[in-house]
Amino acid sequence: MSFHPQHDLHKRRKGRNMAVGLLLGAFVVIVFAVSIVKLSQPQNIDRNAPNYRATVADQ
């Protein structure tokens, strides 16, 4: 059984696919990091807002 050598087109396509995969992975990591930072910041609670519900801890 002999394998045919890869065509140059397949080599270039593989390189591009790896680059796109790395960029997509980096984008996911950035979005995840921004989400974690945004969720870890203290939230400003407007107690005078019409949709605010007081809890036992607030009283």
N, C-alpha and C positions, 0 to 999 in steps of 0.2 A: 504494500500500500504506500503510495507516494502522495505527499501533500504538495499542492501547488503553492508557489510563493505568493504572498499577499501582493495585491496590486497597489500601486502608489496611492490611488484614490481612497482605498480602505484605510491606509495608514493616516492620511490627512483627516479623514472623517473621524477616525478614532481620537485623534488629537483634539479636534474641535468639540467632539462630544465630551471629552474629559474637561475641557475648559468651561463649557456650558454647565456641566455638572458641578464643578467647583464654584462657579459664580452663583448658581442656584443655592448651593449649600451655604455660601457666605451670606446670601440674602436672608435665608431662613434664620441663621444665627443672629444677624443684626436685628431682625424683627423680634426674635425671642428676647434678646438683651434689652431692647427698648421697652418691650412689654413688662419685663421684670422691674426695670427702673421706674417705669410709670406707676406700677402697682405698689411698689415699696415706698413711694413718697406719701407723707401724711396728707389726708384728704381734708379740705376745708368744708366744714358742715355749716350750712346756713340754717340755724334753728328757727328762723322766721319764715322759711319757705313753706308754701301751702301743702307740699307733699311730704313734709318732715314728720316722722313718727317717733315720739319719745320712747325710749326703752327704760328698763329698770335702772340700768347703769347711768343713764343721763339725768335721772332725777335726784 
